[in-house]
Amino acid sequence: MSRTTKEYNEAISPNAGERGYAVEEGACASPLRAAAILLARYQIRSLRRLFEEFERDILLPLLLGEIALHNLGALENNSESALDLDADRLASVMRPCNAYSIAAATGLPRETVRRKIVHLVELGWIVRRENGHLFLTPRAIDHFGSLLGSRDLPELLDTADRIRRRMQE
C-alpha cells in the first residue's frame, strides 16, 4: 500500500516516531544508549528520504555522495562554499574522480558503479568527460546543497543538541 505525501512527510519529520521510538526520561540505562538511539533515528529518517529521492535506489545517493566528496574535497578546509562559487571557479577547484576510484571508495563492484553512473548522468546529477572523469553538475550542487541546508542540517543540529543534553544529564 502506497503512502500519501502527507503520511510520508509526517513519517520523516524530525518528530516522527516519537511515540514508538521516543527516548523517554529514565528509559535508557545510560546517556550513551540514549544518544545512540537518537542518532540512529536521524540516520534512518535520512536514509528513507534518500531512498525516495533517488527512485528507491539506495546506491545512487551513496555514489553521488562519493563523487561529491572527491570533487569538493578541496573546499573542506577552505572558507569558500560550493554554493557560492561561479561555474568557472567551481570547475577550477573540483578534483576529478572516475568509476574505478568510486568503486574502490565504496567497495562496490566496478560494473555496478559503471551502471549507476550511467543512471546519475541520465538524471543530470553528474557529467562524465571523455577521459572518464566524473563531476557533479551545478544542478546537483544547487539542488542537494539547498536540501542539505534547509532540511538535513537543521535536523542534524537538532539531533546533536538533543544528544548533548542527554550526555549532560
C-alpha positions, 0 to 999 in steps of 0.5 A: 500500500502506497503512502500519501505525501502527507503520511510520508512527510509526517513519517520523516519529520524530525518528530516522527516516531516519537511515540514508538521510538521516543527516548523517554526520561529514565528509559535508557540505562545510560546517556550513551544508549540514549544518544545512540538511539537518537542518532540512529533515528536521524540516520534512518529518517535520512536514509528513507528520504534518500531512498525516495529521492533517488527512485528507491535506489539506495546506491545512487545517493551513496555514489553521488555522495562519493563523487561529491566528496572527491570533487569538493574535497578541496573546499573542506578546509577552505572558507569558500562554499560550493554554493557560492562559487561561479561555474568557472571557479567551481570547475577550477577547484573540483578534483576529478574522480572516475568509476574505478576510484568510486568503486574502490571508495565504496567497495562496490563492484566496478560494473555496478558503479559503471551502471549507476553512473550511467543512471546519475548522468541520465538524471543530470546529477553528474557529467562524465568527460571523455577521459572518464572523469566524473563531476557533479553538475551545478544542478546537483550542487544547487539542488542537494546543497539547498536540501542539505541546508534547509532540511538535513542540517537543521535536523542534524543540529537538532539531533546533536543538541538533543544528544548533548543534553542527554550526555549532560544529564 
